[in-house]
């Protein structure tokens, strides 16, 4: 979870309109909850974030949620999280309103923080949020990668050099960031599994496998 910690630390140093207006210094983390996310994925990452960062206010953003799925909702957010989703990238990209997708890109450009997990990484590309220039492809069936189908499984990933079995289902291979130090994890075949990318004045952290998944 090194990437989560690094991004959260960066996010908590950003001045937040919500903190100023509410009288609280707690950073606000917005976790997407909607059609583009898989069942249970938003709740799982929200639980992990609350357990790891006690000072954070972790809320859901989506239709009918505390934060509505509108671009102006991001004005009060320090870190936006896009969880994993299904296996249809185009359908996931079309789920959020187009105005929200544009607003999210502007939010990061102006200094916001984005965290994408599995489908959330795919959506960071030109297909949806345009936070990284490269269209992301799946790592399945790439050279020396053991998984050849879309089934649920675990893969060996080296997180800052420490190997850990990590839940995986059709995760992407990530492009090299400008700074090699911003690579946080690699799959067993050496492809990048987690990294951080600059976008304007903000940053996007992407994770291919489900680093947030628990033993279940």
Secondary structure, DSSP 8 states (H G I E B T S, - for coil): -HHHHHHHHHHHTS--HHHHHHT----EEEEE-STTS-TTHHHHHHHHHHHH-TT-EEEEESTTSSB-SSGGGGGG-SEEEE----S-HHHHHHHS-HHHHHHHHHHHHTT-EEEEETHHHHTTSTTTT-SSSS--EE-TTSTT-S--SSS-EEEEEEETTEEEEEEESS-EEB---SSGGGEEEEETTS-EEEEEEEETTEEEEEESSBTT----
